[in-house]
């Protein structure tokens, strides 16, 4: 009888086959293209639309142009199957659009503040003038 039992006879080959199979799966997984960053692309488009509705194109045209360029580049990266770059560009486009919306809100708030100051000054002057007319 053979001193090596039948269960131990194929062990090295079995380990080699498992190792080769696991290596093959890892190689295929590393080559697989991640899915398109659909949620990030949609978020960027929504951020741009929201900024446009707030008139950011008028008050923050540079940021809006940059947001649109980055979104277009993100879509191109998806077409080129470069999903990591597409994700990054979509997030940058969203950030640029949000910045444009924030700058627009700031400009509008400052305009309202300036108008309130002018109105207050006018009202104060009228009060002073009226109180000076009475004995």
HULIN-V783150 format. One record per residue. N is the residue number from 0. RES is the residue in three letters. PHI is phi in degrees with one decimal (* if undefined). PSI is psi in whole degrees, -180 to 180 (none if undefined). OMEGA is omega in whole degrees, 0 to 359 (* if undefined). Layout:
n->{N	N}
res->{RES	RES}
phi->{PHI	PHI}
psi->{PSI	PSI}
omega->{OMEGA	OMEGA}
This chain:
n->{0	1	2	3	4	5	6	7	8	9	10	11	12	13	14	15	16	17	18	19	20	21	22	23	24	25	26	27	28	29	30	31	32	33	34	35	36	37	38	39	40	41	42	43	44	45	46	47	48	49	50	51	52	53	54	55	56	57	58	59	60	61	62	63	64	65	66	67	68	69	70	71	72	73	74	75	76	77	78	79	80	81	82	83	84	85	86	87	88	89	90	91	92	93	94	95	96	97	98	99	100	101	102	103	104	105	106	107	108	109	110	111	112	113	114	115	116	117	118	119	120	121	122	123	124	125	126	127	128	129	130	131	132	133	134}
res->{UNK	UNK	UNK	UNK	UNK	UNK	UNK	UNK	UNK	UNK	UNK	UNK	UNK	UNK	UNK	UNK	UNK	UNK	UNK	UNK	UNK	UNK	UNK	UNK	UNK	UNK	UNK	UNK	UNK	UNK	UNK	UNK	UNK	UNK	UNK	UNK	UNK	UNK	UNK	UNK	UNK	UNK	UNK	UNK	UNK	UNK	UNK	UNK	UNK	UNK	UNK	UNK	UNK	UNK	UNK	UNK	UNK	UNK	UNK	UNK	UNK	UNK	UNK	UNK	UNK	UNK	UNK	UNK	UNK	UNK	UNK	UNK	UNK	UNK	UNK	UNK	UNK	UNK	UNK	UNK	UNK	UNK	UNK	UNK	UNK	UNK	UNK	UNK	UNK	UNK	UNK	UNK	UNK	UNK	UNK	UNK	UNK	UNK	UNK	UNK	UNK	UNK	UNK	UNK	UNK	UNK	UNK	UNK	UNK	UNK	UNK	UNK	UNK	UNK	UNK	UNK	UNK	UNK	UNK	UNK	UNK	UNK	UNK	UNK	UNK	UNK	UNK	UNK	UNK	UNK	UNK	UNK	UNK	UNK	UNK}
phi->{*	-79.8	-67.5	-88.9	-72.0	-62.5	-77.2	-94.5	-62.6	-95.8	-60.3	-60.7	-68.2	-63.9	-64.2	-64.1	-66.3	-64.2	-64.0	-63.7	-65.6	-65.0	-63.1	-62.0	-64.0	-63.9	-64.2	-65.8	-66.2	-72.0	-87.3	-67.2	-81.5	-66.0	-67.5	-61.7	-80.2	-57.4	-63.1	-67.8	-65.2	-66.6	-63.7	-65.5	-63.6	-65.2	-63.6	-66.0	-61.9	-63.9	-65.2	-63.9	-65.4	-85.0	69.4	-66.2	-61.9	-85.1	-97.5	-142.2	-64.7	-64.5	-65.8	-65.9	-62.6	-63.8	-62.6	-65.4	-62.6	-67.9	-65.9	-63.3	-65.4	-64.1	-64.6	-65.3	-64.2	-63.6	-61.4	-85.8	65.0	-103.8	-71.5	-65.2	-65.4	-60.5	-60.5	-63.2	-66.2	-64.0	-66.2	-66.8	-61.9	-62.2	-63.6	-63.5	-66.8	-65.3	-63.0	-61.4	-64.9	-66.3	-65.3	-64.0	-61.4	-63.9	-61.7	-66.4	-64.8	-64.5	-65.1	-64.5	-61.2	-61.9	-65.3	-63.6	-63.4	-62.2	-64.5	-64.6	-62.7	-62.6	-63.1	-62.8	-63.3	-64.8	-63.3	-66.0	-65.4	-66.8	-71.0	-76.3	-76.2	-86.1	-72.4}
psi->{148	132	-20	124	156	-26	-23	-12	-41	8	-50	-39	-38	-43	-40	-42	-43	-41	-44	-41	-44	-40	-43	-42	-43	-40	-43	-40	-37	-25	-15	140	130	160	157	146	65	-45	-41	-39	-42	-39	-40	-43	-41	-41	-40	-44	-42	-43	-39	-40	-28	6	33	-26	-28	-41	-21	62	-33	-46	-39	-41	-42	-40	-44	-41	-44	-36	-42	-40	-37	-43	-37	-39	-36	-44	-33	5	26	80	-32	-46	-39	-42	-48	-45	-38	-41	-38	-40	-43	-44	-41	-41	-40	-39	-43	-42	-40	-42	-37	-45	-38	-46	-44	-41	-40	-37	-42	-42	-45	-41	-40	-40	-44	-43	-42	-42	-44	-44	-42	-44	-40	-41	-42	-42	-44	-40	-25	-24	-28	144	none}
omega->{183	182	179	182	181	182	182	186	185	186	180	178	180	178	179	180	178	179	179	179	180	178	179	179	179	178	179	180	180	179	183	179	177	181	179	180	186	182	180	178	179	179	179	179	179	179	178	179	179	179	178	179	178	180	180	177	179	187	180	186	180	180	179	178	179	179	180	179	181	177	178	178	178	178	176	179	176	178	180	180	177	189	179	178	179	178	181	181	178	178	178	178	178	179	179	180	177	177	178	179	179	178	178	178	179	180	180	179	177	178	178	179	179	179	178	178	179	180	180	179	179	180	178	179	178	179	179	181	181	181	178	181	184	181	*}
